[in-house]
Amino acid sequence: MKQDPEFFGEAELDLVYIAKKLREALPLEEAFTAQGIDYAIELDTYTGGLIFRTERTGVFFYVLPEKTEAAKEIIRGLRLKPYEIV
């Protein structure tokens, strides 16, 4: 279920997905809510493009560390690629 950042208190959250388009974000929000995953979202910028690198805006999804693997399975179930630290 979508929560305000204050809900998580001082807990460190893990970034699990960056939705580049609204059509990616909405089904993911629905799936997290249906599966009882508490999450926070934040609009932020990321760098995209292969030849011409540009700064773009996306929806960043965060969950508690103990929910990271469950959240990534949900993401994969939607045929999306979870965020991985490179």
MODELLER restraints for C-alpha pairs under 7 A, 6 or more apart:
rsr = mdl.restraints
at = mdl.atoms
rsr.add(forms.Gaussian(group=physical.xy_distance, feature=features.Distance(at['CA:1:A'], at['CA:32:A']), mean=6.33, stdev=0.5))
rsr.add(forms.Gaussian(group=physical.xy_distance, feature=features.Distance(at['CA:1:A'], at['CA:33:A']), mean=4.32, stdev=0.5))
rsr.add(forms.Gaussian(group=physical.xy_distance, feature=features.Distance(at['CA:1:A'], at['CA:36:A']), mean=6.07, stdev=0.5))
rsr.add(forms.Gaussian(group=physical.xy_distance, feature=features.Distance(at['CA:1:A'], at['CA:37:A']), mean=5.70, stdev=0.5))
rsr.add(forms.Gaussian(group=physical.xy_distance, feature=features.Distance(at['CA:1:A'], at['CA:38:A']), mean=4.51, stdev=0.5))
rsr.add(forms.Gaussian(group=physical.xy_distance, feature=features.Distance(at['CA:1:A'], at['CA:39:A']), mean=6.08, stdev=0.5))
rsr.add(forms.Gaussian(group=physical.xy_distance, feature=features.Distance(at['CA:2:A'], at['CA:38:A']), mean=5.86, stdev=0.5))
rsr.add(forms.Gaussian(group=physical.xy_distance, feature=features.Distance(at['CA:2:A'], at['CA:39:A']), mean=5.11, stdev=0.5))
rsr.add(forms.Gaussian(group=physical.xy_distance, feature=features.Distance(at['CA:2:A'], at['CA:40:A']), mean=5.73, stdev=0.5))
rsr.add(forms.Gaussian(group=physical.xy_distance, feature=features.Distance(at['CA:3:A'], at['CA:38:A']), mean=6.44, stdev=0.5))
rsr.add(forms.Gaussian(group=physical.xy_distance, feature=features.Distance(at['CA:3:A'], at['CA:39:A']), mean=5.86, stdev=0.5))
rsr.add(forms.Gaussian(group=physical.xy_distance, feature=features.Distance(at['CA:3:A'], at['CA:40:A']), mean=5.34, stdev=0.5))
rsr.add(forms.Gaussian(group=physical.xy_distance, feature=features.Distance(at['CA:4:A'], at['CA:40:A']), mean=6.17, stdev=0.5))
rsr.add(forms.Gaussian(group=physical.xy_distance, feature=features.Distance(at['CA:5:A'], at['CA:40:A']), mean=6.18, stdev=0.5))
rsr.add(forms.Gaussian(group=physical.xy_distance, feature=features.Distance(at['CA:13:A'], at['CA:62:A']), mean=5.74, stdev=0.5))
rsr.add(forms.Gaussian(group=physical.xy_distance, feature=features.Distance(at['CA:13:A'], at['CA:63:A']), mean=5.35, stdev=0.5))
rsr.add(forms.Gaussian(group=physical.xy_distance, feature=features.Distance(at['CA:13:A'], at['CA:64:A']), mean=4.88, stdev=0.5))
rsr.add(forms.Gaussian(group=physical.xy_distance, feature=features.Distance(at['CA:13:A'], at['CA:65:A']), mean=6.18, stdev=0.5))
rsr.add(forms.Gaussian(group=physical.xy_distance, feature=features.Distance(at['CA:14:A'], at['CA:62:A']), mean=5.27, stdev=0.5))
rsr.add(forms.Gaussian(group=physical.xy_distance, feature=features.Distance(at['CA:14:A'], at['CA:63:A']), mean=5.41, stdev=0.5))
rsr.add(forms.Gaussian(group=physical.xy_distance, feature=features.Distance(at['CA:14:A'], at['CA:64:A']), mean=6.07, stdev=0.5))
rsr.add(forms.Gaussian(group=physical.xy_distance, feature=features.Distance(at['CA:14:A'], at['CA:65:A']), mean=5.75, stdev=0.5))
rsr.add(forms.Gaussian(group=physical.xy_distance, feature=features.Distance(at['CA:14:A'], at['CA:68:A']), mean=6.82, stdev=0.5))
rsr.add(forms.Gaussian(group=physical.xy_distance, feature=features.Distance(at['CA:15:A'], at['CA:60:A']), mean=6.96, stdev=0.5))
rsr.add(forms.Gaussian(group=physical.xy_distance, feature=features.Distance(at['CA:15:A'], at['CA:61:A']), mean=5.85, stdev=0.5))
rsr.add(forms.Gaussian(group=physical.xy_distance, feature=features.Distance(at['CA:15:A'], at['CA:62:A']), mean=4.48, stdev=0.5))
rsr.add(forms.Gaussian(group=physical.xy_distance, feature=features.Distance(at['CA:15:A'], at['CA:63:A']), mean=6.73, stdev=0.5))
rsr.add(forms.Gaussian(group=physical.xy_distance, feature=features.Distance(at['CA:15:A'], at['CA:83:A']), mean=6.82, stdev=0.5))
rsr.add(forms.Gaussian(group=physical.xy_distance, feature=features.Distance(at['CA:16:A'], at['CA:61:A']), mean=5.83, stdev=0.5))
rsr.add(forms.Gaussian(group=physical.xy_distance, feature=features.Distance(at['CA:16:A'], at['CA:62:A']), mean=5.80, stdev=0.5))
rsr.add(forms.Gaussian(group=physical.xy_distance, feature=features.Distance(at['CA:16:A'], at['CA:68:A']), mean=6.81, stdev=0.5))
rsr.add(forms.Gaussian(group=physical.xy_distance, feature=features.Distance(at['CA:16:A'], at['CA:72:A']), mean=6.59, stdev=0.5))
rsr.add(forms.Gaussian(group=physical.xy_distance, feature=features.Distance(at['CA:16:A'], at['CA:82:A']), mean=5.65, stdev=0.5))
rsr.add(forms.Gaussian(group=physical.xy_distance, feature=features.Distance(at['CA:16:A'], at['CA:83:A']), mean=4.98, stdev=0.5))
rsr.add(forms.Gaussian(group=physical.xy_distance, feature=features.Distance(at['CA:17:A'], at['CA:60:A']), mean=5.97, stdev=0.5))
rsr.add(forms.Gaussian(group=physical.xy_distance, feature=features.Distance(at['CA:17:A'], at['CA:61:A']), mean=5.22, stdev=0.5))
rsr.add(forms.Gaussian(group=physical.xy_distance, feature=features.Distance(at['CA:17:A'], at['CA:82:A']), mean=5.13, stdev=0.5))
rsr.add(forms.Gaussian(group=physical.xy_distance, feature=features.Distance(at['CA:17:A'], at['CA:83:A']), mean=4.73, stdev=0.5))
rsr.add(forms.Gaussian(group=physical.xy_distance, feature=features.Distance(at['CA:18:A'], at['CA:58:A']), mean=6.18, stdev=0.5))
rsr.add(forms.Gaussian(group=physical.xy_distance, feature=features.Distance(at['CA:18:A'], at['CA:59:A']), mean=5.58, stdev=0.5))
rsr.add(forms.Gaussian(group=physical.xy_distance, feature=features.Distance(at['CA:18:A'], at['CA:60:A']), mean=4.53, stdev=0.5))
rsr.add(forms.Gaussian(group=physical.xy_distance, feature=features.Distance(at['CA:18:A'], at['CA:61:A']), mean=6.27, stdev=0.5))
rsr.add(forms.Gaussian(group=physical.xy_distance, feature=features.Distance(at['CA:18:A'], at['CA:83:A']), mean=6.70, stdev=0.5))
rsr.add(forms.Gaussian(group=physical.xy_distance, feature=features.Distance(at['CA:19:A'], at['CA:25:A']), mean=5.43, stdev=0.5))
rsr.add(forms.Gaussian(group=physical.xy_distance, feature=features.Distance(at['CA:19:A'], at['CA:58:A']), mean=5.49, stdev=0.5))
rsr.add(forms.Gaussian(group=physical.xy_distance, feature=features.Distance(at['CA:19:A'], at['CA:59:A']), mean=4.97, stdev=0.5))
rsr.add(forms.Gaussian(group=physical.xy_distance, feature=features.Distance(at['CA:19:A'], at['CA:60:A']), mean=6.40, stdev=0.5))
rsr.add(forms.Gaussian(group=physical.xy_distance, feature=features.Distance(at['CA:20:A'], at['CA:58:A']), mean=4.77, stdev=0.5))
rsr.add(forms.Gaussian(group=physical.xy_distance, feature=features.Distance(at['CA:20:A'], at['CA:59:A']), mean=6.66, stdev=0.5))
rsr.add(forms.Gaussian(group=physical.xy_distance, feature=features.Distance(at['CA:21:A'], at['CA:58:A']), mean=6.91, stdev=0.5))
rsr.add(forms.Gaussian(group=physical.xy_distance, feature=features.Distance(at['CA:25:A'], at['CA:59:A']), mean=6.95, stdev=0.5))
rsr.add(forms.Gaussian(group=physical.xy_distance, feature=features.Distance(at['CA:28:A'], at['CA:75:A']), mean=6.96, stdev=0.5))
rsr.add(forms.Gaussian(group=physical.xy_distance, feature=features.Distance(at['CA:38:A'], at['CA:63:A']), mean=6.54, stdev=0.5))
rsr.add(forms.Gaussian(group=physical.xy_distance, feature=features.Distance(at['CA:39:A'], at['CA:61:A']), mean=6.72, stdev=0.5))
rsr.add(forms.Gaussian(group=physical.xy_distance, feature=features.Distance(at['CA:39:A'], at['CA:62:A']), mean=5.54, stdev=0.5))
rsr.add(forms.Gaussian(group=physical.xy_distance, feature=features.Distance(at['CA:39:A'], at['CA:63:A']), mean=4.78, stdev=0.5))
rsr.add(forms.Gaussian(group=physical.xy_distance, feature=features.Distance(at['CA:40:A'], at['CA:61:A']), mean=5.94, stdev=0.5))
rsr.add(forms.Gaussian(group=physical.xy_distance, feature=features.Distance(at['CA:40:A'], at['CA:62:A']), mean=5.16, stdev=0.5))
rsr.add(forms.Gaussian(group=physical.xy_distance, feature=features.Distance(at['CA:40:A'], at['CA:63:A']), mean=6.55, stdev=0.5))
rsr.add(forms.Gaussian(group=physical.xy_distance, feature=features.Distance(at['CA:41:A'], at['CA:59:A']), mean=6.41, stdev=0.5))
rsr.add(forms.Gaussian(group=physical.xy_distance, feature=features.Distance(at['CA:41:A'], at['CA:60:A']), mean=5.43, stdev=0.5))
rsr.add(forms.Gaussian(group=physical.xy_distance, feature=features.Distance(at['CA:41:A'], at['CA:61:A']), mean=4.73, stdev=0.5))
rsr.add(forms.Gaussian(group=physical.xy_distance, feature=features.Distance(at['CA:41:A'], at['CA:62:A']), mean=6.18, stdev=0.5))
rsr.add(forms.Gaussian(group=physical.xy_distance, feature=features.Distance(at['CA:42:A'], at['CA:59:A']), mean=5.73, stdev=0.5))
rsr.add(forms.Gaussian(group=physical.xy_distance, feature=features.Distance(at['CA:42:A'], at['CA:60:A']), mean=5.14, stdev=0.5))
rsr.add(forms.Gaussian(group=physical.xy_distance, feature=features.Distance(at['CA:42:A'], at['CA:61:A']), mean=6.83, stdev=0.5))
rsr.add(forms.Gaussian(group=physical.xy_distance, feature=features.Distance(at['CA:43:A'], at['CA:57:A']), mean=6.75, stdev=0.5))
rsr.add(forms.Gaussian(group=physical.xy_distance, feature=features.Distance(at['CA:43:A'], at['CA:58:A']), mean=5.75, stdev=0.5))
rsr.add(forms.Gaussian(group=physical.xy_distance, feature=features.Distance(at['CA:43:A'], at['CA:59:A']), mean=4.77, stdev=0.5))
rsr.add(forms.Gaussian(group=physical.xy_distance, feature=features.Distance(at['CA:43:A'], at['CA:60:A']), mean=6.13, stdev=0.5))
rsr.add(forms.Gaussian(group=physical.xy_distance, feature=features.Distance(at['CA:44:A'], at['CA:57:A']), mean=5.57, stdev=0.5))
rsr.add(forms.Gaussian(group=physical.xy_distance, feature=features.Distance(at['CA:44:A'], at['CA:58:A']), mean=5.74, stdev=0.5))
rsr.add(forms.Gaussian(group=physical.xy_distance, feature=features.Distance(at['CA:44:A'], at['CA:59:A']), mean=6.56, stdev=0.5))
rsr.add(forms.Gaussian(group=physical.xy_distance, feature=features.Distance(at['CA:44:A'], at['CA:60:A']), mean=6.80, stdev=0.5))
rsr.add(forms.Gaussian(group=physical.xy_distance, feature=features.Distance(at['CA:45:A'], at['CA:55:A']), mean=6.25, stdev=0.5))
rsr.add(forms.Gaussian(group=physical.xy_distance, feature=features.Distance(at['CA:45:A'], at['CA:56:A']), mean=5.28, stdev=0.5))
rsr.add(forms.Gaussian(group=physical.xy_distance, feature=features.Distance(at['CA:45:A'], at['CA:57:A']), mean=4.31, stdev=0.5))
rsr.add(forms.Gaussian(group=physical.xy_distance, feature=features.Distance(at['CA:45:A'], at['CA:58:A']), mean=6.02, stdev=0.5))
rsr.add(forms.Gaussian(group=physical.xy_distance, feature=features.Distance(at['CA:46:A'], at['CA:55:A']), mean=5.65, stdev=0.5))
rsr.add(forms.Gaussian(group=physical.xy_distance, feature=features.Distance(at['CA:46:A'], at['CA:56:A']), mean=5.43, stdev=0.5))
rsr.add(forms.Gaussian(group=physical.xy_distance, feature=features.Distance(at['CA:46:A'], at['CA:57:A']), mean=6.27, stdev=0.5))
rsr.add(forms.Gaussian(group=physical.xy_distance, feature=features.Distance(at['CA:46:A'], at['CA:58:A']), mean=6.99, stdev=0.5))
rsr.add(forms.Gaussian(group=physical.xy_distance, feature=features.Distance(at['CA:47:A'], at['CA:53:A']), mean=6.44, stdev=0.5))
rsr.add(forms.Gaussian(group=physical.xy_distance, feature=features.Distance(at['CA:47:A'], at['CA:54:A']), mean=5.60, stdev=0.5))
rsr.add(forms.Gaussian(group=physical.xy_distance, feature=features.Distance(at['CA:47:A'], at['CA:55:A']), mean=4.57, stdev=0.5))
rsr.add(forms.Gaussian(group=physical.xy_distance, feature=features.Distance(at['CA:47:A'], at['CA:56:A']), mean=6.07, stdev=0.5))
rsr.add(forms.Gaussian(group=physical.xy_distance, feature=features.Distance(at['CA:48:A'], at['CA:54:A']), mean=5.50, stdev=0.5))
rsr.add(forms.Gaussian(group=physical.xy_distance, feature=features.Distance(at['CA:48:A'], at['CA:55:A']), mean=6.30, stdev=0.5))
rsr.add(forms.Gaussian(group=physical.xy_distance, feature=features.Distance(at['CA:48:A'], at['CA:56:A']), mean=6.66, stdev=0.5))
rsr.add(forms.Gaussian(group=physical.xy_distance, feature=features.Distance(at['CA:72:A'], at['CA:82:A']), mean=5.72, stdev=0.5))
rsr.add(forms.Gaussian(group=physical.xy_distance, feature=features.Distance(at['CA:75:A'], at['CA:81:A']), mean=6.65, stdev=0.5))
rsr.add(forms.Gaussian(group=physical.xy_distance, feature=features.Distance(at['CA:75:A'], at['CA:82:A']), mean=6.12, stdev=0.5))
rsr.add(forms.Gaussian(group=physical.xy_distance, feature=features.Distance(at['CA:76:A'], at['CA:82:A']), mean=6.91, stdev=0.5))
